[in-house]
Amino acid sequence: MVSQGSRRRIGNGESTRVWKVPWLPSKENGYLTTDMPQELEHIKVINLMETDSPNWDDAVLHDICTDRDVQLIKRIPTPLQQTEDSWFWILEESAVALAAKRVQIDQKCTWCLMRNEDATHVLFDCSFAREVWRNVGIPEVRFDGYTENIVDIFKQLVNDCPREKLAMIGIICWNLWNRRNRWVWDGVSISEFGV
């Protein structure tokens, strides 16, 4: 079961082979179904990206991959910063529950890959979330001195914020969490402007 749920999270694509490694965002089959040309057996995922920008190379993808594989690959956001590829768990059980069972998986935030993911990080501390808050004009939604406990953060916000601002914070939090779930469970990438 562990091997069925293991997937490679693509960072820079330098350490993950295109074939024989589960890196596609599919619960059923994370491997490429495209027949492997012998001469391409050892290429890495980075070879499917454009050389001058962090984007998938459409011409290369359509040249060597089946439509199914191209669609799955294009659901993977290319990295905004240089990060290494890592293992993660794609099945239903949470990363926290798996870690408690001593299953070695990556608990890093699926957006920034910098900190372990929890509700406080996803909604307030992640670089993606901070960019969203800055874009909506609330750059200091979580002030210094706030606890890491998400319930205490919301209690403090209810006590400190005017009603209109609190409504905006609630809408943004819901959208951030929804966007995170759509990325983790469906592989759908939404920019901070889409939130």
C-alpha positions as CSV (number, residue, x, y, z in Angstrom):
1,M,0.0,0.0,0.0
2,V,2.8,2.4,0.8
3,S,4.3,2.0,-2.7
4,Q,0.9,2.6,-4.3
5,G,0.5,5.9,-2.6
6,S,4.1,7.2,-3.0
7,R,4.7,9.9,-5.5
8,R,7.5,12.2,-6.4
9,R,6.8,15.9,-5.9
10,I,8.5,17.7,-8.7
11,G,10.7,20.6,-7.7
12,N,13.5,21.3,-10.2
13,G,13.0,17.9,-11.9
14,E,16.7,17.0,-11.7
15,S,16.5,13.9,-9.6
16,T,13.4,12.2,-10.9
17,R,13.5,9.9,-13.9
18,V,10.7,10.3,-16.4
19,W,10.0,6.5,-16.7
20,K,9.9,3.9,-13.9
21,V,9.2,6.4,-11.1
22,P,5.7,7.4,-9.9
23,W,5.6,11.2,-10.3
24,L,2.3,11.9,-12.1
25,P,-0.6,13.3,-10.0
26,S,-2.9,10.3,-10.3
27,K,-4.2,8.1,-7.5
28,E,-4.7,5.2,-9.8
29,N,-1.3,5.2,-11.7
30,G,1.5,7.7,-11.1
31,Y,3.7,6.2,-13.8
32,L,3.9,7.3,-17.4
33,T,1.9,5.0,-19.6
34,T,3.8,6.2,-22.7
35,D,6.0,3.5,-24.2
36,M,9.6,4.2,-23.2
37,P,12.1,4.6,-26.1
38,Q,15.3,2.8,-25.1
39,E,17.4,5.9,-25.8
40,L,15.3,8.0,-23.4
41,E,15.3,5.5,-20.5
42,H,17.4,7.7,-18.2
43,I,16.1,11.2,-18.9
44,K,15.0,13.3,-16.0
45,V,11.8,15.3,-15.6
46,I,13.8,18.5,-16.1
47,N,14.3,17.4,-19.7
48,L,10.5,17.9,-20.2
49,M,10.8,21.6,-19.2
50,E,11.8,24.5,-21.4
51,T,15.5,25.4,-21.0
52,D,15.1,29.1,-20.6
53,S,12.0,29.2,-18.4
54,P,10.4,27.1,-15.7
55,N,7.6,25.9,-17.9
56,W,6.7,22.5,-19.4
57,D,7.9,22.2,-23.0
58,D,4.7,21.5,-24.9
59,A,6.5,20.4,-28.1
60,V,8.6,17.8,-26.2
61,L,5.6,16.6,-24.2
62,H,3.4,16.1,-27.3
63,D,6.3,14.5,-29.2
64,I,7.0,11.7,-26.7
65,C,4.0,11.3,-24.4
66,T,0.5,10.0,-24.7
67,D,-2.4,12.5,-24.3
68,R,-3.2,11.0,-20.8
69,D,0.4,11.6,-19.7
70,V,0.5,15.1,-21.2
71,Q,-2.7,16.1,-19.3
72,L,-1.3,14.8,-16.0
73,I,2.1,16.4,-16.5
74,K,0.5,19.8,-17.2
75,R,-1.4,19.6,-13.9
76,I,1.9,19.8,-12.1
77,P,2.9,23.4,-11.5
78,T,6.5,24.1,-12.4
79,P,8.6,25.4,-9.5
80,L,8.8,29.1,-8.8
81,Q,12.0,28.6,-7.0
82,Q,14.7,25.9,-7.0
83,T,13.7,23.1,-4.8
84,E,14.7,19.4,-4.9
85,D,12.2,16.7,-5.9
86,S,10.8,14.8,-2.9
87,W,8.5,12.0,-2.0
88,F,4.9,12.6,-0.8
89,W,1.8,10.6,-0.2
90,I,-1.1,10.9,-2.6
91,L,-3.8,8.7,-1.0
92,E,-6.5,9.8,1.5
93,E,-4.7,9.4,4.8
94,S,-3.2,12.6,6.1
95,A,0.5,13.3,6.3
96,V,0.2,13.8,10.0
97,A,-1.5,10.4,10.5
98,L,1.1,8.7,8.4
99,A,4.0,10.4,10.2
100,A,2.5,9.1,13.5
101,K,2.7,5.6,12.1
102,R,6.4,6.3,11.2
103,V,5.8,6.2,7.5
104,Q,8.5,8.4,6.0
105,I,6.8,11.0,3.7
106,D,7.3,14.7,2.9
107,Q,5.1,16.8,5.2
108,K,6.3,20.0,3.6
109,C,3.8,22.6,2.3
110,T,2.7,21.8,-1.2
111,W,3.1,25.4,-2.3
112,C,6.3,26.7,-0.8
113,L,8.0,23.4,0.1
114,M,9.6,25.3,3.0
115,R,7.7,24.3,6.2
116,N,5.6,21.4,7.4
117,E,2.1,22.0,6.4
118,D,-0.6,22.9,9.0
119,A,-3.7,25.1,8.9
120,T,-1.8,28.1,10.3
121,H,0.9,27.8,7.6
122,V,-1.5,27.3,4.7
123,L,-3.7,30.2,5.7
124,F,-1.2,32.8,7.0
125,D,2.5,31.9,6.9
126,C,3.1,30.3,3.6
127,S,4.8,32.6,1.0
128,F,1.8,32.0,-1.3
129,A,-0.7,32.9,1.4
130,R,1.3,36.1,2.3
131,E,1.2,37.1,-1.3
132,V,-2.6,36.7,-1.4
133,W,-3.0,38.8,1.7
134,R,-0.7,41.5,0.3
135,N,-2.7,41.5,-3.0
136,V,-6.0,42.1,-1.2
137,G,-4.6,44.9,0.9
138,I,-4.3,43.1,4.2
139,P,-0.5,42.4,4.5
140,E,-0.5,42.0,8.3
141,V,-3.5,39.7,8.8
142,R,-1.6,37.8,11.5
143,F,0.3,40.2,13.7
144,D,3.4,39.4,15.7
145,G,2.7,37.8,19.0
146,Y,-0.2,35.7,17.7
147,T,-0.1,32.1,18.7
148,E,0.5,29.3,16.2
149,N,-2.8,27.7,17.3
150,I,-5.3,28.4,14.5
151,V,-8.3,28.6,16.9
152,D,-6.6,31.2,19.0
153,I,-5.6,33.2,15.8
154,F,-9.3,33.3,14.7
155,K,-10.4,34.3,18.2
156,Q,-7.9,37.2,18.2
157,L,-9.0,38.3,14.7
158,V,-12.7,38.3,15.8
159,N,-11.8,40.5,18.8
160,D,-9.5,42.9,16.9
161,C,-11.1,43.3,13.4
162,P,-14.0,45.4,12.2
163,R,-16.9,43.3,10.8
164,E,-16.1,44.1,7.1
165,K,-12.5,43.2,7.4
166,L,-13.4,40.0,9.3
167,A,-15.8,39.0,6.4
168,M,-13.0,39.5,3.9
169,I,-10.6,37.5,6.0
170,G,-13.1,34.6,6.2
171,I,-13.6,34.6,2.4
172,I,-9.9,34.7,1.8
173,C,-9.2,31.9,4.3
174,W,-11.9,29.7,2.7
175,N,-10.5,30.4,-0.8
176,L,-6.9,29.6,0.3
177,W,-8.0,26.3,1.9
178,N,-10.1,25.4,-1.1
179,R,-7.2,26.2,-3.5
180,R,-4.9,24.1,-1.3
181,N,-7.3,21.1,-1.4
182,R,-7.8,21.5,-5.2
183,W,-4.1,21.3,-5.7
184,V,-3.4,18.4,-3.2
185,W,-6.4,16.2,-4.2
186,D,-7.1,17.2,-7.8
187,G,-3.8,18.6,-9.0
188,V,-5.4,21.9,-10.1
189,S,-3.2,24.9,-9.8
190,I,-4.7,28.3,-9.1
191,S,-2.6,31.5,-9.0
192,E,-2.8,34.0,-6.1
193,F,-5.0,36.1,-8.3
194,G,-7.4,33.2,-8.7
195,V,-7.9,33.0,-4.9
